[in-house]
Amino acid sequence: EPEVTQTPSHQVTQMGQEVILRCVPISNHLYFYWYRQILGQKVEFLVSFYNNEISEKSEIFDDQFSVERPDGSNFTLKIRSTKLEDSAMYFCASLLLSRGVGTDTQYFGPGTRLTVL
Amino acid sequence: DAKTTQPPSMDCAEGRAANLPCNHSTISGNEYVYWYRQIHSQGPQYIIHGLKNNETNEMASLIITEDRKSSTLILPHATLRDTAVYYCIVRVAMNRDDKIIFGKGTRLHILP
């Protein structure tokens, strides 16, 4: 069964450093998402992306964050200058969105654990 | 904000049916009920969804009340691997690029 993959599984970085989290969505999917989950808290939406542009972003997704689909397969989340509070699990998701109303769903990757020291 | 209410935790004996309730009294006519689960530190996993009819797939059954104000996810023969947080979500059908809003869910413990 096709699946969303994410790399790395765990990223440790120093505060102030830039990190890039990578995702490979399911190949024929058209919509892409990033979510994050701080330890012990809810899964929170960050951003959605379609047709090479951001569709929606949350208030968490400030100027320090950016997303990109550099080629036909990868979808990346960049944090320019990491803060301690950026430590979290980051989940990528993708959605096909065929014409079948109600039949599509977002598929999530296994996540990247980001630790900012 | 999440539009659903779920108990924070539940226990179920291995091999028994796990019945997870969800209240969604403000559900609109065009909103579906979706269930996801999250096994420890993994990404959320889709389980099942429905509009008004009961649904069954290889993972679970979804029972939606006639007034659609509540539903129950049934795992017919729970195993230890079903220990997870289960999220009940109401939303319009995924025919738009909408975000999923997760609540706190129900933490299901399967007991050996």
Interface residues (C-beta under 8 A of the other chain):
Chain A: V4 Y31 Y33 Y35 K42 V43 E44 F45 S48 Y50 S55 E56 S58 M89 F91 A93 L95 L97 V101 G102 T103 D104 T105 Q106 Y107 F108 G109 P110 G111 R113
Chain B: Y32 Y34 Q38 S41 Q42 G43 P44 Q45 Y46 H49 L51 A93 M94 N95 R96 D97 D98 K99 I100 I101 F102 G103 K104
